[in-house]
Amino acid sequence: MTKTNQMITIHLFTGPADTEGVAVQATVGQTLMAAAVDANVDGIAADCGGTLTCATCHVMVREPWLSRLEAMPSDEDSMLDYAACAREANSRLSCQVKLTADLDGMQVDLPASQY
């Protein structure tokens, strides 16, 4: 018997005027960055491919989903200091956000620029 991968939906918003966002189908276990890149979402550059050596996958995760994420490791916290747009209290690097079933429906804002 073949087990299917569980899918969830993530909503990415490109700016304050974007009230609908882009709905992205993602597989539980993949990173938020990989899901956005696979869906060709503008606004996630992901220059380092998820190796935590840049900040071009910076996002702001809305509540209540932010509280559901694992704690931010110190290396991610340090790398956010190099993001092109100022970090906010809910800033994360999407390459470090591993998607779980509990994140179905998550809403994420994209910064004005990654450069």
Contacts in CASP RR format, 6 or more apart in sequence:
PFRMAT RR
TARGET T0000
AUTHOR 0000-0000-0000
METHOD contacts of the structure
MODEL  1
MTKTNQMITIHLFTGPADTEGVAVQATVGQTLMAAAVDANVDGIAADCGG
TLTCATCHVMVREPWLSRLEAMPSDEDSMLDYAACAREANSRLSCQVKLT
ADLDGMQVDLPASQY
5 27 0 8 1.000
5 28 0 8 1.000
6 27 0 8 1.000
6 28 0 8 1.000
6 101 0 8 1.000
7 25 0 8 1.000
7 26 0 8 1.000
7 27 0 8 1.000
7 28 0 8 1.000
8 25 0 8 1.000
8 26 0 8 1.000
8 27 0 8 1.000
8 28 0 8 1.000
8 99 0 8 1.000
8 101 0 8 1.000
8 103 0 8 1.000
8 104 0 8 1.000
8 105 0 8 1.000
8 106 0 8 1.000
9 23 0 8 1.000
9 24 0 8 1.000
9 25 0 8 1.000
9 26 0 8 1.000
9 104 0 8 1.000
9 105 0 8 1.000
10 23 0 8 1.000
10 24 0 8 1.000
10 26 0 8 1.000
10 32 0 8 1.000
10 35 0 8 1.000
10 36 0 8 1.000
10 99 0 8 1.000
10 103 0 8 1.000
10 105 0 8 1.000
10 106 0 8 1.000
10 107 0 8 1.000
10 108 0 8 1.000
11 21 0 8 1.000
11 22 0 8 1.000
11 23 0 8 1.000
11 24 0 8 1.000
11 105 0 8 1.000
11 106 0 8 1.000
11 107 0 8 1.000
11 108 0 8 1.000
12 21 0 8 1.000
12 22 0 8 1.000
12 24 0 8 1.000
12 36 0 8 1.000
12 41 0 8 1.000
12 59 0 8 1.000
12 108 0 8 1.000
12 109 0 8 1.000
12 110 0 8 1.000
13 19 0 8 1.000
13 21 0 8 1.000
13 22 0 8 1.000
13 107 0 8 1.000
13 108 0 8 1.000
13 109 0 8 1.000
13 110 0 8 1.000
14 21 0 8 1.000
14 22 0 8 1.000
14 42 0 8 1.000
14 43 0 8 1.000
14 110 0 8 1.000
15 109 0 8 1.000
15 110 0 8 1.000
15 112 0 8 1.000
22 39 0 8 1.000
22 41 0 8 1.000
24 35 0 8 1.000
24 36 0 8 1.000
24 39 0 8 1.000
24 41 0 8 1.000
25 35 0 8 1.000
25 39 0 8 1.000
26 32 0 8 1.000
26 35 0 8 1.000
26 99 0 8 1.000
27 35 0 8 1.000
27 99 0 8 1.000
28 99 0 8 1.000
28 100 0 8 1.000
28 101 0 8 1.000
29 98 0 8 1.000
29 99 0 8 1.000
29 100 0 8 1.000
30 38 0 8 1.000
30 98 0 8 1.000
30 99 0 8 1.000
31 50 0 8 1.000
31 94 0 8 1.000
31 95 0 8 1.000
31 96 0 8 1.000
31 97 0 8 1.000
31 98 0 8 1.000
31 99 0 8 1.000
32 57 0 8 1.000
32 59 0 8 1.000
32 94 0 8 1.000
32 95 0 8 1.000
32 97 0 8 1.000
32 99 0 8 1.000
32 106 0 8 1.000
32 108 0 8 1.000
33 44 0 8 1.000
33 46 0 8 1.000
33 49 0 8 1.000
33 50 0 8 1.000
33 57 0 8 1.000
33 93 0 8 1.000
33 94 0 8 1.000
33 95 0 8 1.000
33 97 0 8 1.000
34 95 0 8 1.000
35 99 0 8 1.000
36 43 0 8 1.000
36 44 0 8 1.000
36 46 0 8 1.000
36 57 0 8 1.000
36 94 0 8 1.000
37 44 0 8 1.000
37 46 0 8 1.000
41 110 0 8 1.000
43 110 0 8 1.000
43 111 0 8 1.000
43 114 0 8 1.000
44 56 0 8 1.000
44 57 0 8 1.000
44 59 0 8 1.000
44 94 0 8 1.000
44 110 0 8 1.000
44 114 0 8 1.000
45 56 0 8 1.000
45 57 0 8 1.000
45 114 0 8 1.000
45 115 0 8 1.000
46 56 0 8 1.000
46 57 0 8 1.000
46 94 0 8 1.000
46 95 0 8 1.000
47 54 0 8 1.000
47 56 0 8 1.000
48 54 0 8 1.000
48 56 0 8 1.000
48 95 0 8 1.000
49 95 0 8 1.000
50 57 0 8 1.000
50 95 0 8 1.000
51 95 0 8 1.000
52 75 0 8 1.000
52 76 0 8 1.000
52 79 0 8 1.000
52 93 0 8 1.000
52 95 0 8 1.000
52 96 0 8 1.000
53 79 0 8 1.000
54 79 0 8 1.000
54 82 0 8 1.000
55 79 0 8 1.000
55 80 0 8 1.000
55 82 0 8 1.000
55 83 0 8 1.000
55 84 0 8 1.000
55 93 0 8 1.000
55 114 0 8 1.000
56 84 0 8 1.000
56 114 0 8 1.000
56 115 0 8 1.000
57 93 0 8 1.000
57 94 0 8 1.000
57 95 0 8 1.000
57 114 0 8 1.000
58 80 0 8 1.000
58 83 0 8 1.000
58 84 0 8 1.000
58 85 0 8 1.000
58 87 0 8 1.000
58 91 0 8 1.000
58 92 0 8 1.000
58 93 0 8 1.000
58 94 0 8 1.000
58 111 0 8 1.000
58 114 0 8 1.000
59 91 0 8 1.000
59 92 0 8 1.000
59 93 0 8 1.000
59 94 0 8 1.000
59 97 0 8 1.000
59 108 0 8 1.000
59 109 0 8 1.000
59 110 0 8 1.000
59 111 0 8 1.000
60 88 0 8 1.000
60 90 0 8 1.000
60 91 0 8 1.000
60 92 0 8 1.000
60 108 0 8 1.000
60 109 0 8 1.000
60 110 0 8 1.000
60 111 0 8 1.000
61 69 0 8 1.000
61 90 0 8 1.000
61 92 0 8 1.000
61 97 0 8 1.000
61 106 0 8 1.000
61 107 0 8 1.000
61 108 0 8 1.000
62 90 0 8 1.000
62 106 0 8 1.000
62 107 0 8 1.000
62 108 0 8 1.000
62 109 0 8 1.000
63 90 0 8 1.000
65 103 0 8 1.000
65 105 0 8 1.000
65 106 0 8 1.000
65 107 0 8 1.000
65 108 0 8 1.000
66 90 0 8 1.000
66 92 0 8 1.000
68 100 0 8 1.000
68 102 0 8 1.000
68 103 0 8 1.000
69 92 0 8 1.000
69 97 0 8 1.000
69 103 0 8 1.000
70 98 0 8 1.000
72 92 0 8 1.000
72 96 0 8 1.000
73 96 0 8 1.000
76 92 0 8 1.000
76 93 0 8 1.000
76 96 0 8 1.000
79 93 0 8 1.000
80 87 0 8 1.000
80 91 0 8 1.000
80 92 0 8 1.000
80 93 0 8 1.000
81 87 0 8 1.000
83 91 0 8 1.000
83 111 0 8 1.000
83 114 0 8 1.000
84 111 0 8 1.000
84 113 0 8 1.000
84 114 0 8 1.000
84 115 0 8 1.000
85 111 0 8 1.000
85 112 0 8 1.000
85 113 0 8 1.000
85 114 0 8 1.000
94 108 0 8 1.000
END
